[in-house]
């Protein structure tokens, strides 16, 4: 599919389907739209009246245009109130248009939407992102594709001439989102610690990044007892992935993105029981998927920022070698951890990853993890939890997420709650009391960052959609990639 800027006047554009945005309660046709309606023999006014179309956000109506016109069908899409038009609204409206156009067997689509905030570049990027994300299909594991109909081949962004760079930026970011979706959606027999490391290697090879894959022996030398404690039950070797993007010029900042990389989580000896969702635990590497997706996008964008992409990848399995409830592990910073629940394994892998990153002399670290069900209880399925003691990093991430259309909400890090993690025989336990479980998890992670400003994103809710949801569709969402890219570029 090709997306291109187009300065062809609305009245002269030719193609299968023309999509036009109208603001709520302002659906009177004037100017070019009135002339277009006249050209279409009044069919637009008639459609608006018959369908009682008021222009509410994302509402769509469509009709076939009479023979002899340059356009075969017209879609009218609601923009909502002018004062409420946000960048993500544009992205979602474009997604809604793309879905309708595809159902109407469109091959060439023209989209005419207002310029958001007098920013044609941001508008073009949002439309290009929304259409591609909405039309994404993953048929890798089907013997035959279910959708055998025609696909949209060309999308013209009308009135947005000269925005090739914005469309290229959208394509780069979307490629990272697609990678993250594919990694999360793939079953655990397809995405393993080995194949995750191979994916990182492919990114490094294709885009010129530096890569370091630490094997079990390397991790042992670094004292990564927490990570290796989780990994010891699996027949598959752990892989500590460290990708580095360095700009050609002097880096204005040095950052790290760390993703939880549990390619399957059985719960360990605290095995996940009935109703636990164990069959979905292929998604427990959603943080690593977002990290690698962001790496792919950033490697193409080439900002003047040095970025380290890190994941301690392993399975959490059950065998005669498995860590026991009650075991004491020693992390690479010397902290000792009493394992009172083997199903709280992600924070153990992140502990050693955070220590590793903290030694790199960075300006900030962000980790992403499908860490706690408690965060889903607190914020639901659409919102990620943000935990950080650093207000500046929090503000950067909040702005990055808002622009990306990914919802995050800052939750408190109540130091008093660390009391619940205290152990009688070690420095801490890996889980605390049931109340405030996502907070105590973030306080646990905090013990492994000494020098660097740091934030933790708990993405357990929004990494996966059970039902169709805007441009995220259903299934793996690729959550976090767009926010991370925006954060690096900020």
C-alpha angles and dihedrals in degrees: 000000000000123000116194139171113247132192096186108133114255092245093054103042114117127200146099100286134015118200119199127187121222127187121237116274089001100086096130108126114235137159114358091000092056090049090048091051090051090050088052092050094252095302094135095057090044092051093049091051097044095047093040087231112188101173099250113172114285094357111139137193128174142186141182115254121227121267118274096044127116089235125061100196138011128212120197114200128191118239098188121221114347092231091053096053107124130178091253089050088060089049092051094045090053089051092051091050092049092052093050092045092052092051087052090057093246120175100175118037129185118198122197113186131154119264110259116233092342087292111125093175094056090044093052092046092050093050092047091049095046096050095047095044091049094050095047115129129183111202099153095118099042122093089218130015113252092214108066096159127108118291129220106265104179134025119191117201100212118214092012101098117161095029097116092124092054091051090048089052090051091050091051093050094044091052088059092048091050091051090051091048092050093049094049094043095049116097121251092255089060101040110046132152086268096052091042088057090046089053090053090049091052091052090050092049096045097045105027101252125153115247136194122181112192114207125209092272092051091051090049090055089053091050096243093164095152095055093042092048089063093043099049097087097054125092087214117082119246118245123205104204122203117175119177129198114195122183122231090238129052110297114244090202138011116217140171130211115196123192128194105242108194100148089189130005117199090169091248116239087340083065119195108255136206113319092016094114093240089155089065096051092108083086093064090098092061090118092054090046091054090046093054091041090054089047091055092049096044092047088059097042092049102204122187090254128102111229130187117202113201136179132166097211124197145121123255102223143156125250142121087283096054121127112254129228102262096034118134117225127191117218123212092264091057096256114141122221129197107213105221093162124028089198090069089072103128094072089053092057091044091051093067092039090055092049089050093050094043089063094056097081096245135169094224144352128210122187126193124199143162082229114149141020085209090072090054089051090050100043107015128229100307103053131067121213118240118206123180139134089213116087094193094055090044091054092048092052094045091054092045092051094047091054090046094050091238115132121229130165126198114235126192125265098215104194091201089067090068086079087078090061097054116120131205093220105026140034092266146341121245094237135034135195120319095253113084093009095161090050095051089047090056091046088053090054091048090067090069099054113076109162112011130082104250143185133188124210116199103204098172092122108043099038090087135033120202093192136037107283120177116280091345091069113190128311123022112016103190087231116187101026096097093043092050093049091049090048093052091047095046 
